[in-house]
Amino acid sequence: MNATHRISKARTTLLLDHPFFGALLYRLKPVPNNRQPTMATDGVSLFYNDNFVEDLAPAELVGVLAHEVMHPALKHHVRRGDRNPRVWNIACDYAINPLLVDAGLHLPKGILLDNSYRGMSAEAIYNRIAQEQEESGGDPRDGSAGQGKDGGQAQEPGQSPGQRPVETPGGFGQVMDAPNPEEPGQTATPAQINQQEQQWSEATTQAAAISRMAGKVPLGADRAIEGAAEAKVDWREHLRRTFSEAAFPADYSWSRPNRRFAHAGLFLPSVQKEGVGELVVAVDCSGSISDRILGVFQAEVQALVDEHRPSQVHVLYFDEVINRHDTFCGGEAITLEPAGGGGTNFVPIFEHIAEQALAPTTTIVLTDLYGPMPDDEPPYPVIWACTTRNTAPFGGTVHMDIA
């Protein structure tokens, strides 16, 4: 039996025994491609190597097909951004494989499976892998755990790194970026990505309904799909929006019309921002914040300062106590230099603010949210820039999915 017939038979088996995965699989068009070693998908096609398919046991082929279709089901093909393709593939495999094992599917030997990643999004797993590489002296941007910046695969003219399969150790079903149907070899435009997201959202909803009717809903699949939607929200935009909601504009003015709408013949008042008073930034120095995360956070804080013009920025470095208090006046560049390294306690932040008679319009705390909280919520807005999936008991929590 050749590869084409084996895939056809395995698709039928998957639809009958695991209808959630089977129904989704019919959205992918099988395309033989022996230039890549195993299987790959871009959310439109299912590329496969004939020899790889023919060497798999029947049950393994069913499992590999389920694995492959979960990449677009979780929208991995539209979520990579500028992440290293090879590390992204590894992270996506770690996110998918526990779901398939829990569903009773059989996968080839040597798969990427680590229970410490169970329930995590591909973004969160990528961040952890990147941090481990950074701590071991590697550079997560160049895929130093493996084959170099492009994953070690030959790049065809006009292709971006995410537009070709990237082989990973323990990997057998790679994910590629969504294609641009109007420009072969190029990645999808934002509008095309939105369309792909919508189509796969509808497909997963329909597949879930089919599997429920058959009484064969895979454990954890719904939660994983919901988590994928949440993980894709850009944390930087979330931080800016949350901050802006706390820093209301002072007034509107007709003296400087809003140029955004002038082209349409609409003359509307512009927002006049008079600054947001004092801003407090508290940095967790317990050892959970890497230099990479600190650098990205500093850039975002600087952007907020440039936009909203606080009169002063107070930076508190804390672990179980406040280790240092730096103050930056309006117009000064913000630099973050951690001090401390013990456990974490959030109570001293708010005690210190009260003792120093600070009057923050907003307080932003960079942390992993592990530690004791104050009994009472402070009388000013608090934004928790969180490096984990924890949620604070008060204020707004922004999950920093940094890669």
C-alpha positions in Angstrom: 0.0 0.0 0.0 1.6 3.3 -1.0 1.7 6.5 1.1 -1.4 8.1 -0.5 -3.6 5.1 0.3 -2.1 4.7 3.8 -2.9 8.4 4.6 -6.5 7.9 3.2 -7.1 4.9 5.4 -5.6 6.5 8.5 -7.8 9.6 8.0 -10.9 7.4 8.0 -9.7 5.6 11.1 -9.1 8.9 12.8 -12.5 10.2 11.9 -14.2 7.1 13.3 -12.1 6.7 16.5 -11.2 10.3 17.2 -13.8 12.5 15.4 -12.4 15.7 16.8 -9.1 15.3 15.1 -10.5 13.4 12.1 -13.0 16.2 11.3 -10.3 18.8 11.4 -7.9 16.8 9.2 -10.2 17.0 6.2 -9.5 20.7 6.1 -5.9 19.9 5.0 -5.1 18.9 1.4 -2.5 16.0 1.3 0.5 17.0 -0.8 3.5 14.7 -1.4 6.8 16.5 -0.8 9.9 14.3 -0.4 12.2 17.3 0.0 11.2 17.4 3.7 11.9 14.4 6.0 8.5 13.8 7.7 5.3 15.9 7.6 4.5 19.5 7.7 1.6 21.8 7.4 0.9 25.5 6.7 -2.7 25.4 7.7 -3.8 24.7 4.1 -1.8 21.7 2.9 -0.5 18.5 4.6 3.0 17.9 3.1 4.3 14.4 3.6 7.4 12.3 2.7 6.4 9.0 1.1 9.1 7.0 2.9 8.3 8.5 6.3 4.6 7.6 5.8 5.3 4.1 4.6 7.7 3.3 7.5 5.1 4.2 10.2 3.0 1.6 11.9 -0.7 2.2 11.2 -1.5 3.4 14.7 1.5 5.8 14.6 0.4 7.2 11.3 -3.0 8.0 12.8 -1.3 9.7 15.8 1.0 11.7 13.5 -1.9 13.0 11.4 -3.7 14.1 14.6 -0.5 15.8 15.8 -0.2 17.6 12.5 -3.7 18.9 12.3 -3.5 20.3 15.9 -0.9 22.8 14.7 -3.5 24.8 12.7 -6.2 23.9 15.2 -4.1 25.8 17.8 -3.2 28.4 15.2 0.5 27.7 15.5 0.9 28.6 11.8 -0.2 32.2 12.4 1.3 32.8 15.9 5.1 32.5 15.4 5.8 36.2 14.8 9.5 36.8 14.7 10.4 33.8 16.9 13.1 31.3 15.8 11.3 28.7 13.6 13.1 25.8 15.0 12.5 26.7 18.7 8.9 27.5 17.8 8.4 24.0 16.3 9.8 22.4 19.5 7.6 24.5 21.7 4.5 23.7 19.6 5.3 20.0 19.8 5.6 20.1 23.5 2.2 21.9 23.7 0.5 19.3 21.4 1.8 15.9 22.4 0.3 15.7 25.9 -3.1 16.2 24.4 -2.7 13.4 22.0 -1.3 11.0 24.6 -4.2 11.8 26.9 -6.6 11.1 24.0 -5.1 7.6 23.7 -3.4 8.1 20.4 -0.1 6.3 19.6 2.9 8.4 18.6 6.4 7.4 17.3 9.2 6.8 19.7 11.4 9.6 20.9 8.6 12.3 20.8 9.0 15.6 22.5 7.0 15.1 25.7 7.6 16.8 29.0 5.0 16.9 31.7 6.4 20.2 33.1 5.0 21.8 30.0 1.6 20.3 30.3 -1.2 22.8 29.9 1.1 25.6 28.8 0.7 27.5 25.5 3.4 27.3 22.8 4.4 30.9 23.6 5.0 30.2 27.3 7.0 27.0 26.4 9.0 29.0 23.9 9.8 31.6 26.6 11.0 28.9 29.0 13.2 27.2 26.4 14.6 30.5 25.4 15.4 31.5 29.0 17.1 28.1 29.6 19.2 28.6 26.5 20.1 32.1 27.6 21.1 30.8 31.1 23.2 28.1 29.5 25.1 30.6 27.4 23.2 30.1 24.1 21.2 32.7 22.2 17.5 31.8 21.7 17.3 34.1 18.7 19.7 32.0 16.6 18.3 28.6 17.7 21.7 27.7 19.3 20.2 24.5 20.8 20.3 23.2 17.2 21.0 24.1 13.7 21.5 27.8 13.4 19.3 30.7 12.5 17.2 29.1 9.9 17.0 25.7 11.5 19.5 24.1 9.2 17.3 23.7 6.2 18.0 25.0 2.7 16.0 28.1 1.9 14.5 28.5 -1.5 14.5 32.0 -3.2 11.7 34.2 -1.9 11.0 32.1 1.1 11.1 33.3 4.7 12.4 30.9 7.4 8.9 30.1 8.5 7.8 29.1 5.0 9.7 25.8 4.9 9.7 22.7 7.1 12.2 22.9 9.9 13.5 19.5 11.2 13.7 19.2 15.0 14.9 16.3 17.1 12.0 14.3 18.3 9.8 16.1 15.8 7.7 14.3 13.1 5.1 16.9 12.1 6.4 20.4 11.5 4.5 23.7 11.4 5.1 26.3 8.7 3.8 29.9 8.6 0.4 30.4 6.9 1.0 30.9 3.1 0.0 33.9 0.9 -2.2 32.4 -1.8 -1.6 35.4 -4.0 2.2 35.4 -3.8 3.5 31.8 -3.6 6.5 31.4 -1.3 5.6 34.4 0.8 3.9 34.4 4.2 0.3 35.5 4.6 -0.7 39.2 5.0 -2.4 40.3 8.2 -5.8 40.2 6.5 -5.1 36.6 5.3 -4.0 35.6 8.8 -7.2 36.9 10.2 -9.1 34.9 7.7 -7.1 31.8 8.6 -7.8 32.3 12.2 -11.5 32.7 11.7 -11.7 29.6 9.5 -9.9 27.4 12.0 -11.9 28.8 14.9 -15.1 27.8 13.1 -13.5 24.4 12.2 -12.6 23.6 15.8 -16.1 24.6 17.0 -17.7 22.3 14.5 -15.2 19.5 15.3 -16.0 19.8 19.0 -19.7 19.5 18.3 -19.2 16.4 16.1 -17.0 14.8 18.8 -19.5 15.6 21.6 -22.3 14.0 19.6 -20.1 10.9 19.2 -19.3 11.0 22.9 -15.6 11.2 22.1 -14.4 14.6 23.2 -10.6 14.6 23.7 -9.5 15.6 27.2 -8.0 19.1 27.4 -8.5 20.0 23.7 -11.1 22.7 24.4 -8.9 24.3 27.1 -5.9 24.2 24.8 -7.8 26.0 22.0 -9.1 28.6 24.4 -5.6 29.1 25.8 -4.2 29.6 22.3 -6.6 32.4 21.7 -5.6 34.1 24.9 -1.9 33.6 24.3 -2.1 35.4 20.9 -3.2 38.7 22.5 -0.2 41.0 22.3 0.9 41.8 25.9 2.5 45.1 24.9 -0.8 46.4 23.6 -2.6 45.0 26.6 -0.2 46.8 28.9 -0.6 50.1 27.0 -4.4 49.8 27.0 -4.6 48.9 30.7 -2.3 51.8 31.6 -4.3 54.2 29.5 -7.5 53.2 31.2 -5.9 54.2 34.5 -4.5 57.5 33.1 -7.5 59.3 31.9 -6.9 62.3 29.5 -7.4 65.7 31.1 -9.6 67.3 28.5 -10.4 67.8 24.8 -9.4 70.8 22.7 -10.7 72.3 19.5 -7.5 74.4 19.1 -5.7 71.4 17.6 -8.1 69.2 15.6 -7.7 65.5 15.6 -5.8 64.8 12.4 -6.8 61.1 12.4 -10.2 61.9 10.9 -9.4 65.1 8.8 -9.0 63.1 5.6 -12.7 62.1 5.9 -13.8 65.7 6.4 -14.5 65.2 10.1 -13.1 67.9 12.4 -13.1 66.5 15.9 -11.3 67.7 19.1 -8.0 66.2 20.1 -7.2 64.8 23.5 -5.0 67.0 25.6 -2.9 65.0 28.0 -1.4 66.9 30.9 0.7 63.9 32.2 -0.3 61.3 34.8 1.4 62.5 37.9 3.7 60.0 39.7 4.3 56.5 38.3 5.7 53.7 40.5 7.4 50.8 38.9 8.3 47.8 41.2 10.7 45.2 39.9 10.8 41.7 41.4 14.4 40.9 42.2 13.9 37.4 43.5 15.7 35.8 40.6 12.7 34.9 38.5 13.2 37.8 36.0 15.8 37.3 33.3 17.9 40.0 31.7 16.0 39.5 28.5 12.6 40.1 30.1 13.9 43.0 32.1 15.2 44.7 28.9 11.9 44.3 27.1 10.0 45.5 30.1 12.2 48.6 30.4 11.6 49.5 26.7 7.8 49.2 27.2 7.9 51.4 30.4 10.0 54.0 28.6 7.4 54.0 25.8 4.6 54.6 28.4 6.6 57.4 30.0 7.3 59.0 26.6 3.6 58.9 25.8 2.0 59.9 29.1 4.7 62.2 30.6 4.5 61.4 34.3 6.1 64.1 36.5 8.2 61.5 38.3 8.9 57.8 38.0 9.8 55.9 41.1 11.5 52.5 40.6 11.4 50.1 43.5 13.6 47.0 43.5 12.2 44.4 45.9 12.4 40.8 47.0 11.2 40.3 50.6 12.0 44.0 51.3 12.6 47.1 49.3 16.3 47.0 48.4 16.5 50.3 46.5 14.4 53.3 45.4 15.4 55.2 42.3 13.6 58.3 41.2 13.6 59.7 37.6 12.2 63.1 36.8 10.2 64.0 33.7 12.2 63.6 30.5 14.9 61.3 32.0 15.6 58.0 30.4 14.4 55.0 32.5 17.1 52.4 33.3 16.4 49.3 35.4 19.2 47.8 37.4 17.9 45.2 39.8 19.1 45.0 43.4 18.5 42.1 45.8 17.8 38.4 45.2 15.9 36.8 48.1 12.3 35.5 48.2 9.3 37.5 47.1 6.8 39.5 49.3 4.5 42.1 47.7 3.5 43.8 51.0 6.6 46.0 51.3 5.8 47.7 48.0 2.6 49.2 49.2 4.0 49.9 52.7 6.9 51.8 51.2 4.6 53.8 48.9 2.6 54.9 52.0 5.6 55.6 54.2 7.2 57.8 51.5 3.9 59.6 51.0 4.0 58.8 47.3 0.9 59.5 45.3 1.1 57.2 42.2 -1.5 57.6 39.5 -0.6 54.0 38.6 1.8 51.3 40.0 3.3 48.7 37.6 4.8 45.6 39.1 7.1 43.3 37.1 6.9 39.8 38.7 6.0 36.1 38.4 3.3 36.6 41.0 4.6 34.2 43.6 4.5 35.7 47.1 2.3 37.1 49.9 -0.1 39.8 49.0 -1.4 42.7 51.2 -4.7 42.2 52.9 -6.2 45.4 51.5 -6.2 46.7 47.9 -4.4 50.0 47.6 -6.4 53.2 46.7 -4.6 53.5 43.3 -4.6 51.4 40.1 -2.1 48.5 40.1 -0.9 46.7 36.9 0.8 43.4 37.3 3.2 42.7 34.4 3.3 38.9 35.0 5.9 36.5 33.5 3.8 33.4 34.4 0.1 32.6 33.9 -0.8 33.6 37.4 -3.4 36.3 38.1 -3.3 38.8 40.8 -6.1 39.1 43.4 -6.6 42.8 42.5 -5.6 45.3 39.8 -5.1 44.4 36.2 -2.8 41.4 35.2 -1.0 41.6 31.9 0.7 38.2 31.0 4.0 39.0 29.3 4.5 36.4 26.6 8.0 37.4 25.7 9.9 35.6 22.9 
